């Protein structure tokens, strides 16, 4: 992409954000920061092979399907981001190195090396900002109408990371407010067949996360980030099964709050 250009997405390319079930009545607002792995045509393939971009470094495998089935079952609104986290990670504050990573896990991302300020700004303006504006708009709409709302950020994680075999089936993530996460962890463990991580395999942090600190904590909303291991949701059967499980457990957990 020419450094002098500020336009990134062509008019015929998909929107960076999809709102599914926009009129959903559930108080649970589902968001998926890493649901897609598209790359704008202007960026080519970022110098990364198709095989690499299809791995977890490019997106949260399986989470789009889980989130959509869950939204349909709960009658919940789902806001999902459609472009690869390698272009811009929509769960990172713009400006931090992992926002537009030059290396992801052990894979170099040549198309992210030496970016101009104009190129960085285009990714923020055309992908990051529309996604988070959609979340803000939905939250404002609900709060202005007096509707209850809780934020549920949906993610998935790779079973093996840099040689470490992760033992968890799922994880609950939080930063300052652990109320939703602790309650969901307890009901997940009560299922009897799950090992559940407590702020594992990741934890929420002001410097490395954006969605929960900005939309959940700053608004003082009940919130949670859920991580599901990718091999459990690698096909539609797994996606449906996990959506059904969460559709049973999330409403009762939220109601207890």
MITI-754809 format. One line per 10 residues: number of its first residue (from 1); their letters; for each residue x, y, z of N, C-alpha, C. Coordinates in Angstrom, 3 decimals. Layout:
# residues N
NUM> A> X/Y/Z/X/Y/Z/X/Y/Z ~ ...
This chain:
# residues 257
1> XXXXXXXXXX> 0.839/-1.199/0.000/0.000/0.000/0.000/0.873/1.247/0.000 ~ 0.581/2.199/-0.876/1.335/3.438/-0.960/1.185/4.218/0.338 ~ 2.307/4.651/0.905/2.269/5.364/2.175/1.470/6.653/2.069 ~ 1.311/7.201/0.856/0.583/8.457/0.696/-0.928/8.243/0.719 ~ -1.359/7.019/0.549/-2.781/6.735/0.531/-3.312/6.572/1.952 ~ -4.507/7.092/2.176/-5.135/6.908/3.480/-6.285/5.919/3.397 ~ -6.848/5.702/2.183/-7.933/4.740/2.024/-7.366/3.329/2.079 ~ -8.029/2.465/2.801/-7.582/1.079/2.932/-8.566/0.126/2.291 ~ -9.833/0.197/2.671/-10.849/-0.715/2.160/-11.486/-0.152/0.900 ~ -11.568/-0.984/-0.136/-12.258/-0.590/-1.357/-13.768/-0.619/-1.116
11> XXXXXXXXXX> -14.538/0.153/-1.903/-15.980/0.220/-1.691/-16.685/-1.132/-1.759 ~ -16.134/-2.078/-2.539/-16.795/-3.369/-2.688/-16.327/-4.405/-1.669 ~ -15.439/-4.022/-0.739/-14.977/-4.975/0.271/-15.930/-5.001/1.460 ~ -15.965/-6.134/2.180/-16.898/-6.253/3.299/-16.649/-5.214/4.386 ~ -17.704/-4.880/5.089/-17.593/-3.977/6.236/-16.701/-4.609/7.297 ~ -15.999/-3.812/8.077/-15.197/-4.380/9.159/-16.032/-4.938/10.301 ~ -17.299/-4.604/10.348/-18.126/-5.037/11.469/-19.450/-5.587/10.959 ~ -19.896/-6.673/11.568/-21.210/-7.239/11.290/-22.007/-7.253/12.584 ~ -23.238/-6.785/12.508/-24.146/-6.848/13.653/-25.196/-7.901/13.335 ~ -25.181/-8.956/14.106/-26.097/-10.078/13.906/-27.204/-10.006/14.947
21> XXXXXXXXXX> -28.434/-10.221/14.487/-29.596/-10.198/15.378/-29.699/-8.841/16.087 ~ -29.718/-7.781/15.291/-29.637/-6.413/15.817/-30.758/-6.064/16.781 ~ -31.889/-6.730/16.683/-33.021/-6.426/17.560/-33.139/-7.409/18.718 ~ -32.062/-8.137/18.999/-32.099/-9.115/20.076/-32.480/-8.499/21.414 ~ -33.194/-9.260/22.218/-33.750/-8.733/23.471/-32.949/-9.137/24.707 ~ -31.991/-10.034/24.574/-31.213/-10.470/25.733/-30.406/-9.307/26.309 ~ -30.252/-9.246/27.634/-29.370/-8.232/28.222/-27.897/-8.499/27.928 ~ -27.556/-9.693/27.467/-26.172/-10.039/27.175/-25.798/-9.553/25.774 ~ -24.829/-8.670/25.700/-24.314/-8.196/24.412/-23.049/-8.970/24.093 ~ -23.071/-9.747/23.010/-21.936/-10.561/22.601/-21.059/-9.772/21.633
31> XXXXXXXXXX> -19.750/-9.809/21.852/-18.813/-9.171/20.928/-17.693/-10.163/20.633 ~ -17.186/-10.089/19.398/-16.125/-11.015/18.969/-15.066/-10.206/18.230 ~ -13.981/-9.891/18.939/-12.922/-9.028/18.405/-12.148/-9.660/17.259 ~ -12.059/-11.002/17.259/-11.185/-11.714/16.314/-11.970/-12.751/15.509 ~ -13.179/-12.387/15.087/-14.058/-13.365/14.435/-13.676/-13.641/12.986 ~ -13.003/-12.697/12.329/-12.715/-12.866/10.909/-11.231/-12.880/10.607 ~ -10.889/-13.344/9.407/-9.477/-13.337/9.004/-9.268/-12.776/7.599 ~ -10.166/-11.893/7.177/-9.984/-11.239/5.891/-8.800/-10.266/5.964 ~ -8.213/-10.010/4.807/-7.169/-8.997/4.686/-7.569/-8.062/3.547 ~ -7.548/-6.758/3.746/-7.887/-5.839/2.658/-7.007/-6.088/1.432
41> XXXXXXXXXX> -7.606/-5.986/0.260/-6.862/-6.241/-0.972/-5.629/-5.355/-1.071 ~ -5.722/-4.134/-0.578/-4.601/-3.202/-0.677/-3.364/-3.695/0.058 ~ -3.539/-4.643/0.987/-2.416/-5.152/1.774/-1.900/-6.485/1.261 ~ -2.477/-7.002/0.179/-2.045/-8.301/-0.330/-2.254/-9.379/0.704 ~ -1.191/-10.156/0.971/-1.289/-11.211/1.979/-0.418/-10.908/3.198 ~ 0.037/-9.649/3.302/0.924/-9.222/4.392/2.249/-9.994/4.411 ~ 2.520/-10.733/3.340/3.729/-11.546/3.306/3.620/-12.828/4.101 ~ 2.390/-13.231/4.395/2.140/-14.410/5.230/1.380/-15.441/4.390 ~ 1.771/-16.699/4.460/1.144/-17.742/3.646/-0.303/-17.970/4.063 ~ -1.079/-18.548/3.130/-2.464/-18.885/3.431/-2.552/-19.805/4.648
51> XXXXXXXXXX> -1.647/-20.762/4.711/-1.651/-21.725/5.816/-1.437/-21.032/7.157 ~ -0.498/-20.112/7.201/-0.224/-19.391/8.442/-1.393/-18.490/8.827 ~ -1.958/-17.801/7.838/-3.058/-16.884/8.133/-4.318/-17.609/8.592 ~ -4.442/-18.894/8.231/-5.598/-19.679/8.660/-5.449/-20.195/10.080 ~ -4.229/-20.099/10.633/-4.002/-20.560/12.007/-4.524/-19.531/13.011 ~ -4.299/-19.833/14.276/-4.813/-18.969/15.337/-4.175/-17.590/15.334 ~ -3.006/-17.445/14.700/-2.394/-16.120/14.678/-3.219/-15.140/13.850 ~ -4.052/-15.664/12.938/-4.848/-14.805/12.071/-6.210/-14.455/12.613 ~ -6.753/-15.314/13.512/-8.112/-15.089/14.015/-8.396/-16.058/15.137 ~ -9.556/-15.925/15.750/-9.988/-16.860/16.790/-10.828/-17.953/16.136
61> XXXXXXXXXX> -10.186/-19.057/15.833/-10.823/-20.156/15.106/-12.079/-20.621/15.848 ~ -13.178/-20.733/15.116/-14.416/-21.286/15.662/-15.296/-20.311/16.413 ~ -14.781/-19.144/16.781/-15.562/-18.286/17.672/-16.705/-17.588/16.950 ~ -16.565/-17.337/15.665/-17.672/-16.714/14.936/-18.885/-17.632/14.940 ~ -18.666/-18.927/14.696/-19.771/-19.869/14.694/-20.403/-20.036/16.060 ~ -19.580/-20.182/17.085/-20.110/-20.296/18.450/-20.936/-19.065/18.792 ~ -20.400/-17.894/18.501/-21.071/-16.648/18.875/-22.397/-16.482/18.155 ~ -22.424/-16.872/16.883/-23.669/-16.719/16.126/-24.729/-17.694/16.631 ~ -24.354/-18.945/16.874/-25.325/-19.902/17.428/-25.801/-19.439/18.805 ~ -24.885/-18.911/19.602/-25.247/-18.440/20.935/-26.201/-17.254/20.847
71> XXXXXXXXXX> -25.915/-16.320/19.950/-26.789/-15.158/19.781/-28.190/-15.580/19.361 ~ -28.277/-16.551/18.461/-29.587/-17.019/18.012/-30.358/-17.689/19.138 ~ -29.664/-18.491/19.934/-30.335/-19.209/21.019/-30.800/-18.262/22.114 ~ -29.979/-17.273/22.437/-30.310/-16.337/23.520/-31.165/-15.168/23.056 ~ -31.347/-15.005/21.758/-31.914/-13.784/21.185/-31.077/-12.584/21.624 ~ -29.783/-12.697/21.417/-28.833/-11.660/21.816/-28.248/-10.974/20.593 ~ -27.853/-9.734/20.748/-27.121/-9.014/19.705/-25.667/-9.496/19.709 ~ -25.137/-9.732/18.518/-23.729/-10.078/18.352/-23.079/-9.039/17.451 ~ -21.985/-8.450/17.923/-21.181/-7.526/17.119/-19.833/-8.186/16.892 ~ -19.508/-8.443/15.629/-18.269/-9.148/15.332/-17.423/-8.375/14.337
81> XXXXXXXXXX> -16.094/-8.534/14.492/-15.109/-7.870/13.635/-14.647/-8.869/12.576 ~ -14.533/-8.411/11.327/-14.395/-9.335/10.203/-13.001/-9.436/9.591 ~ -12.060/-8.591/10.009/-10.734/-8.610/9.411/-9.715/-9.223/10.362 ~ -8.634/-9.728/9.795/-7.652/-10.471/10.569/-6.996/-9.612/11.637 ~ -6.729/-10.231/12.763/-5.999/-9.561/13.838/-4.575/-9.216/13.411 ~ -4.095/-9.805/12.308/-2.780/-9.456/11.794/-2.788/-8.082/11.121 ~ -3.933/-7.655/10.635/-4.060/-6.315/10.054/-4.074/-5.282/11.173 ~ -4.979/-5.467/12.109/-5.015/-4.689/13.340/-5.783/-5.510/14.366 ~ -5.225/-5.633/15.548/-5.865/-6.407/16.606/-6.855/-5.499/17.316 ~ -8.134/-5.822/17.187/-9.172/-4.959/17.747/-9.371/-5.156/19.250
91> XXXXXXXXXX> -8.527/-5.969/19.871/-8.514/-6.045/21.327/-7.178/-5.559/21.889 ~ -6.552/-4.624/21.185/-5.316/-4.011/21.659/-5.443/-2.496/21.511 ~ -4.942/-1.732/22.464/-4.942/-0.286/22.271/-4.090/0.080/21.058 ~ -4.595/0.881/20.140/-3.761/1.302/19.006/-2.471/1.956/19.505 ~ -1.373/1.587/18.884/-0.093/2.153/19.280/0.805/1.183/20.011 ~ 0.228/0.151/20.640/1.084/-0.839/21.296/1.634/-1.779/20.220 ~ 2.799/-2.393/20.433/3.404/-3.234/19.389/2.511/-4.357/18.894 ~ 1.692/-4.931/19.767/0.851/-6.057/19.352/-0.394/-5.621/18.589 ~ -0.610/-4.318/18.451/-1.757/-3.838/17.678/-1.631/-4.221/16.211 ~ -0.445/-4.007/15.647/-0.141/-4.399/14.266/1.184/-5.155/14.327
101> XXXXXXXXXX> 1.149/-6.413/14.711/2.374/-7.125/15.098/3.328/-7.367/13.937 ~ 4.598/-7.165/14.206/5.626/-7.507/13.218/5.984/-8.986/13.295 ~ 5.670/-9.617/14.408/5.814/-11.061/14.563/4.683/-11.548/15.445 ~ 4.064/-12.667/15.084/2.981/-13.244/15.864/3.341/-14.682/16.198 ~ 3.409/-14.993/17.486/3.973/-16.252/17.966/5.387/-16.376/17.396 ~ 5.599/-17.261/16.416/6.931/-17.404/15.831/6.950/-17.002/14.352 ~ 5.865/-16.396/13.884/5.714/-16.079/12.468/5.939/-14.594/12.211 ~ 6.859/-14.274/11.309/7.092/-12.883/10.922/5.942/-12.392/10.050 ~ 5.579/-11.113/10.211/4.523/-10.484/9.420/5.165/-9.343/8.630 ~ 5.757/-9.650/7.466/6.506/-8.629/6.717/5.679/-7.397/6.372
111> XXXXXXXXXX> 4.381/-7.580/6.105/3.530/-6.454/5.719/3.260/-5.475/6.832 ~ 3.703/-5.791/8.043/3.523/-4.862/9.167/4.822/-4.161/9.558 ~ 5.871/-4.406/8.824/7.170/-3.818/9.154/7.339/-2.478/8.427 ~ 7.756/-1.476/9.168/8.036/-0.172/8.574/6.817/0.605/8.138 ~ 5.689/0.418/8.812/4.467/1.129/8.439/4.599/2.624/8.717 ~ 4.077/3.423/7.803/4.032/4.868/8.022/2.882/5.201/8.963 ~ 2.885/6.422/9.476/1.790/6.845/10.345/0.474/6.864/9.574 ~ 0.518/7.209/8.298/-0.697/7.215/7.479/-1.256/5.805/7.311 ~ -0.378/4.842/7.111/-0.827/3.460/6.962/-1.428/2.935/8.269 ~ -0.791/3.241/9.375/-1.336/2.826/10.674/-2.683/3.485/10.925
121> XXXXXXXXXX> -2.766/4.764/10.622/-3.993/5.509/10.851/-5.151/4.949/10.034 ~ -4.858/4.517/8.796/-5.914/3.951/7.952/-6.503/2.698/8.578 ~ -5.660/1.854/9.165/-6.162/0.628/9.797/-7.015/0.942/11.022 ~ -6.595/1.934/11.789/-7.383/2.336/12.957/-8.716/2.928/12.511 ~ -8.669/3.833/11.539/-9.851/4.564/11.111/-10.869/3.676/10.415 ~ -10.393/2.734/9.599/-11.318/1.979/8.753/-11.699/0.610/9.307 ~ -10.955/0.084/10.268/-11.274/-1.242/10.816/-11.515/-1.178/12.320 ~ -10.541/-0.698/13.058/-10.655/-0.676/14.517/-11.810/0.207/14.983 ~ -11.832/1.462/14.488/-12.806/2.421/15.002/-14.248/2.050/14.666 ~ -14.586/1.630/13.450/-15.976/1.264/13.181/-16.487/0.125/14.066
131> XXXXXXXXXX> -15.612/-0.831/14.352/-16.016/-1.944/15.225/-16.339/-1.442/16.620 ~ -15.451/-0.680/17.189/-15.692/-0.211/18.554/-16.776/0.867/18.609 ~ -16.937/1.631/17.545/-18.059/2.574/17.489/-19.388/1.832/17.520 ~ -19.445/0.677/16.846/-20.682/-0.113/16.853/-21.006/-0.611/18.259 ~ -19.989/-1.036/18.990/-20.210/-1.478/20.372/-20.688/-0.300/21.225 ~ -20.026/0.842/21.091/-20.408/2.020/21.863/-21.835/2.446/21.549 ~ -22.200/2.416/20.278/-23.541/2.809/19.876/-24.590/1.904/20.507 ~ -24.340/0.598/20.490/-25.296/-0.346/21.072/-25.402/-0.166/22.580 ~ -24.279/0.029/23.241/-24.310/0.245/24.687/-25.040/1.540/25.029 ~ -24.778/2.594/24.287/-25.461/3.868/24.534/-26.963/3.736/24.325
141> XXXXXXXXXX> -27.351/3.013/23.277/-28.779/2.827/22.983/-29.478/2.141/24.139 ~ -28.838/1.122/24.684/-29.458/0.390/25.782/-29.506/1.213/27.064 ~ -28.417/1.881/27.365/-28.379/2.662/28.597/-29.350/3.830/28.542 ~ -29.481/4.451/27.375/-30.411/5.574/27.240/-31.869/5.142/27.364 ~ -32.138/3.885/26.989/-33.506/3.384/27.095/-33.756/2.649/28.401 ~ -32.739/2.584/29.248/-32.912/1.938/30.545/-32.882/0.424/30.506 ~ -32.402/-0.135/29.406/-32.329/-1.591/29.295/-31.086/-2.109/30.001 ~ -31.201/-3.222/30.734/-30.005/-3.810/31.346/-29.079/-4.366/30.269 ~ -27.777/-4.356/30.560/-26.817/-4.864/29.591/-25.583/-5.369/30.316 ~ -25.066/-6.480/29.837/-23.781/-7.012/30.287/-22.975/-7.360/29.044
151> XXXXXXXXXX> -21.669/-7.156/29.122/-20.786/-7.357/27.980/-20.122/-8.722/28.065 ~ -20.248/-9.500/26.993/-19.640/-10.826/26.926/-18.713/-10.854/25.709 ~ -17.414/-10.856/25.962/-16.415/-10.877/24.890/-16.017/-12.319/24.616 ~ -16.207/-12.765/23.383/-16.008/-14.156/23.001/-14.663/-14.328/22.285 ~ -13.882/-15.317/22.753/-12.565/-15.599/22.180/-12.319/-17.105/22.147 ~ -11.298/-17.507/21.383/-10.837/-18.897/21.419/-9.313/-18.900/21.475 ~ -8.755/-20.021/21.945/-7.294/-20.101/22.091/-6.772/-21.421/21.554 ~ -5.524/-21.387/21.097/-4.902/-22.560/20.515/-4.530/-23.579/21.601 ~ -4.679/-24.870/21.334/-4.359/-25.885/22.346/-2.889/-25.923/22.737 ~ -2.006/-25.534/21.813/-0.565/-25.557/22.073/0.009/-24.204/21.688
161> XXXXXXXXXX> 0.760/-23.589/22.586/1.356/-22.283/22.318/2.843/-22.331/22.639 ~ 3.650/-22.149/21.603/5.110/-22.196/21.746/5.558/-23.449/22.501 ~ 4.949/-24.580/22.149/5.334/-25.865/22.714/4.628/-26.233/24.005 ~ 3.900/-25.308/24.620/3.200/-25.589/25.875/1.802/-26.103/25.572 ~ 1.489/-27.305/26.076/0.158/-27.891/25.893/-0.756/-27.324/26.965 ~ -1.757/-26.599/26.551/-2.662/-25.946/27.496/-3.715/-26.934/27.990 ~ -3.880/-27.077/29.282/-4.771/-28.110/29.814/-6.224/-27.683/29.924 ~ -6.524/-26.410/29.711/-7.879/-25.913/29.961/-8.785/-26.155/28.756 ~ -10.040/-26.476/29.045/-11.055/-26.528/27.988/-11.576/-25.129/27.676 ~ -11.634/-24.297/28.691/-12.107/-22.924/28.549/-11.459/-22.088/29.644
171> XXXXXXXXXX> -11.562/-20.782/29.496/-11.045/-19.885/30.515/-11.976/-18.706/30.682 ~ -11.976/-18.132/31.890/-12.716/-16.906/32.159/-11.694/-15.819/32.491 ~ -11.843/-14.660/31.871/-10.853/-13.596/31.982/-11.475/-12.341/32.573 ~ -10.678/-11.621/33.342/-11.148/-10.390/33.984/-9.945/-9.543/34.344 ~ -10.221/-8.315/34.773/-9.175/-7.407/35.213/-9.492/-6.996/36.651 ~ -10.181/-5.900/36.854/-10.471/-5.430/38.211/-11.726/-6.067/38.813 ~ -12.672/-6.422/37.976/-13.977/-6.910/38.438/-14.123/-8.373/38.036 ~ -14.071/-9.272/39.019/-14.106/-10.708/38.715/-15.452/-11.352/39.001 ~ -16.479/-10.564/39.275/-17.749/-11.145/39.736/-18.380/-12.075/38.701 ~ -18.519/-11.610/37.488/-19.135/-12.431/36.446/-18.252/-13.657/36.177
181> XXXXXXXXXX> -16.952/-13.426/36.075/-16.031/-14.502/35.724/-15.993/-15.597/36.783 ~ -15.929/-15.221/38.029/-15.863/-16.219/39.093/-17.126/-17.061/39.138 ~ -18.268/-16.420/38.948/-19.531/-17.168/38.965/-19.631/-18.127/37.774 ~ -19.226/-17.660/36.596/-19.300/-18.553/35.432/-18.298/-19.688/35.572 ~ -17.125/-19.413/36.099/-16.140/-20.475/36.316/-16.731/-21.571/37.200 ~ -17.431/-21.189/38.253/-18.019/-22.162/39.170/-19.074/-23.024/38.477 ~ -19.930/-22.413/37.665/-20.984/-23.208/37.019/-20.405/-24.062/35.892 ~ -19.366/-23.580/35.219/-18.708/-24.415/34.215/-18.063/-25.635/34.861 ~ -17.383/-25.433/35.971/-16.744/-26.550/36.661/-17.770/-27.522/37.221 ~ -18.950/-27.023/37.572/-20.005/-27.893/38.087/-20.547/-28.835/37.015
191> XXXXXXXXXX> -20.258/-28.536/35.741/-20.667/-29.439/34.667/-19.977/-30.796/34.807 ~ -18.800/-30.831/35.420/-18.129/-32.083/35.733/-17.179/-32.610/34.681 ~ -17.118/-31.980/33.520/-16.270/-32.499/32.443/-15.292/-31.457/31.917 ~ -15.091/-30.368/32.668/-14.294/-29.261/32.166/-13.190/-28.853/33.138 ~ -12.042/-28.526/32.572/-10.986/-27.840/33.305/-11.030/-26.384/32.860 ~ -11.261/-25.485/33.799/-11.523/-24.080/33.476/-10.403/-23.209/34.025 ~ -9.814/-22.395/33.168/-8.749/-21.501/33.581/-9.282/-20.236/34.228 ~ -8.635/-19.811/35.299/-8.942/-18.555/35.977/-7.903/-17.536/35.522 ~ -8.339/-16.615/34.620/-7.400/-15.732/33.931/-6.314/-16.530/33.219 ~ -6.716/-17.645/32.638/-5.876/-18.492/31.809/-6.659/-18.856/30.548
201> XXXXXXXXXX> -5.995/-18.941/29.397/-4.547/-18.832/29.174/-4.046/-17.394/29.063 ~ -4.956/-16.426/29.230/-4.556/-15.022/29.193/-5.212/-14.310/30.368 ~ -4.770/-13.082/30.619/-5.451/-12.244/31.582/-5.705/-10.886/30.944 ~ -6.729/-10.195/31.419/-7.058/-8.870/30.897/-6.173/-7.837/31.583 ~ -5.655/-6.902/30.795/-4.736/-5.899/31.316/-4.980/-4.586/30.572 ~ -4.837/-3.475/31.256/-5.062/-2.175/30.630/-4.136/-1.931/29.445 ~ -2.928/-2.459/29.490/-1.932/-2.177/28.469/-2.019/-3.115/27.273 ~ -2.635/-4.271/27.459/-2.658/-5.254/26.377/-4.071/-5.589/25.896 ~ -5.098/-5.060/26.545/-6.479/-5.333/26.156/-7.229/-4.019/25.988 ~ -8.270/-4.072/25.154/-9.043/-2.857/24.891/-10.532/-3.032/25.201
211> XXXXXXXXXX> -11.137/-4.111/24.752/-12.592/-4.232/24.799/-13.128/-4.227/26.218 ~ -12.627/-5.082/27.084/-13.135/-5.145/28.455/-12.810/-3.867/29.239 ~ -11.559/-3.386/29.244/-11.292/-2.143/29.976/-12.118/-0.957/29.491 ~ -12.294/-0.823/28.170/-12.968/0.348/27.618/-14.482/0.257/27.725 ~ -15.048/-0.844/27.269/-16.512/-0.936/27.206/-17.132/-1.519/28.469 ~ -16.377/-2.339/29.185/-16.902/-2.944/30.401/-16.556/-2.162/31.645 ~ -15.276/-2.015/31.912/-14.852/-1.387/33.160/-15.150/0.115/33.202 ~ -14.850/0.833/32.137/-15.063/2.276/32.168/-16.532/2.645/32.299 ~ -17.412/1.767/31.852/-18.846/2.005/31.993/-19.429/1.358/33.253 ~ -18.591/0.639/33.996/-19.034/-0.054/35.212/-20.153/-1.056/34.908
221> XXXXXXXXXX> -20.024/-1.763/33.785/-20.975/-2.804/33.419/-20.493/-4.154/33.922 ~ -21.427/-5.064/34.185/-21.025/-6.455/34.347/-20.419/-6.915/33.031 ~ -19.320/-7.677/33.119/-18.612/-8.057/31.894/-17.798/-9.321/32.148 ~ -17.471/-9.980/31.046/-16.635/-11.180/31.108/-16.005/-11.403/29.740 ~ -14.806/-11.942/29.721/-14.202/-12.451/28.497/-14.121/-13.969/28.625 ~ -14.621/-14.670/27.629/-14.656/-16.133/27.630/-13.708/-16.646/26.562 ~ -12.864/-17.588/26.930/-11.948/-18.252/26.002/-12.332/-19.728/25.895 ~ -12.446/-20.243/24.665/-12.749/-21.657/24.427/-11.614/-22.245/23.604 ~ -11.157/-23.433/23.981/-10.037/-24.053/23.250/-10.467/-24.421/21.837 ~ -9.625/-24.108/20.874/-10.039/-24.159/19.476/-10.321/-25.557/18.950
231> XXXXXXXXXX> -9.648/-26.571/19.468/-9.931/-27.914/18.959/-11.322/-28.383/19.350 ~ -11.931/-27.753/20.350/-13.281/-28.122/20.784/-14.364/-27.483/19.915 ~ -13.974/-26.471/19.140/-14.957/-25.762/18.313/-14.451/-25.641/16.873 ~ -13.680/-26.636/16.450/-13.084/-26.616/15.115/-14.062/-27.017/14.016 ~ -15.226/-27.549/14.398/-16.253/-27.884/13.412/-17.606/-27.403/13.932 ~ -18.614/-27.484/13.072/-19.923/-26.939/13.452/-20.532/-27.687/14.636 ~ -20.281/-28.988/14.707/-20.814/-29.749/15.833/-20.287/-29.201/17.159 ~ -18.987/-28.923/17.204/-18.409/-28.355/18.410/-18.919/-26.956/18.692 ~ -19.078/-26.158/17.645/-19.607/-24.806/17.821/-21.006/-24.839/18.419 ~ -21.843/-25.715/17.892/-23.222/-25.814/18.379/-23.246/-26.301/19.827
241> XXXXXXXXXX> -22.400/-27.286/20.131/-22.372/-27.838/21.487/-21.957/-26.781/22.510 ~ -20.935/-26.000/22.189/-20.483/-24.981/23.137/-21.472/-23.828/23.227 ~ -22.100/-23.489/22.110/-23.132/-22.452/22.162/-24.289/-22.896/23.042 ~ -24.685/-24.163/22.927/-25.786/-24.675/23.748/-25.413/-24.670/25.230 ~ -24.172/-25.032/25.520/-23.733/-25.047/26.921/-23.765/-23.628/27.506 ~ -23.200/-22.694/26.768/-23.173/-21.320/27.267/-24.570/-20.700/27.310 ~ -25.431/-21.108/26.396/-26.802/-20.593/26.423/-27.542/-21.046/27.678 ~ -27.174/-22.216/28.211/-27.756/-22.664/29.486/-27.177/-21.908/30.674 ~ -25.872/-21.687/30.623/-25.171/-21.227/31.822/-25.040/-19.717/31.953 ~ -24.915/-19.017/30.842/-24.723/-17.573/30.925/-25.920/-16.831/31.528
251> XXXXXXX> -27.157/-17.127/31.096/-28.282/-16.383/31.688/-28.414/-16.609/33.197 ~ -28.234/-17.850/33.666/-28.367/-18.078/35.093/-27.231/-17.424/35.861 ~ -26.043/-17.366/35.258/-24.918/-16.705/35.910/-25.164/-15.210/36.000 ~ -25.644/-14.619/34.910/-25.943/-13.179/34.908/-27.054/-12.855/35.896 ~ -28.073/-13.683/35.937/-29.192/-13.440/36.850/-28.727/-13.442/38.305 ~ -27.738/-14.264/38.620/-27.227/-14.331/39.997/-26.461/-13.067/40.390 ~ -26.071/-12.263/39.398/-25.368/-11.028/39.700/-26.330/-9.925/40.132
